[in-house]
Amino acid sequence: MRTRRGRSSRLSFGQGAPEQTALLMKQPSRLDKALANVCLNCPVCRRARKRQRGAAFWLVRNVESRTCPFCRAYERVFGRKAYARRIPTPEPPSRETN
């Protein structure tokens, strides 16, 4: 069945509800985590994530995401593109004693 814009109304793989896609994804291996750690420390990728513009951003977005094994592992482990901003992890609430 086609919609007005010519797209199929059926969902393709990976476009379902978030809980369904999470079940389809397998856990990253130790090797994937080690490779993703290299991408975390890569100066080009760090600059692209931080600034979101410029030559480093263009390079990571258009070239490295397809060719660099570290950038591809980053996407598998974190579920985000290598050039996307990192979501800061919330700090645990402090335990104050009165």
Residue pairs with C-beta under 8 A, 6 or more apart in sequence:
1 8
1 9
1 10
2 8
2 9
3 9
13 24
14 21
14 24
15 21
25 79
28 36
28 73
28 76
28 77
31 73
32 73
32 76
32 77
33 73
33 77
35 69
35 70
35 72
35 73
35 74
36 70
36 73
36 74
36 76
36 77
36 78
38 70
38 73
39 45
39 68
39 70
39 71
39 73
39 74
39 82
40 46
40 74
42 70
44 56
44 59
44 60
44 64
45 56
45 60
45 64
45 70
45 71
45 74
45 82
45 83
47 54
47 56
47 57
48 54
48 56
48 57
48 59
48 60
48 61
48 82
48 83
49 82
49 83
49 84
49 85
49 86
51 57
52 83
52 85
57 83
60 71
60 82
60 83
61 81
61 83
64 71
64 82
65 71
65 72
65 75
65 81
65 82
65 83
66 72
68 82
70 82
71 82
74 80
74 82
75 81
75 82
78 86
80 86
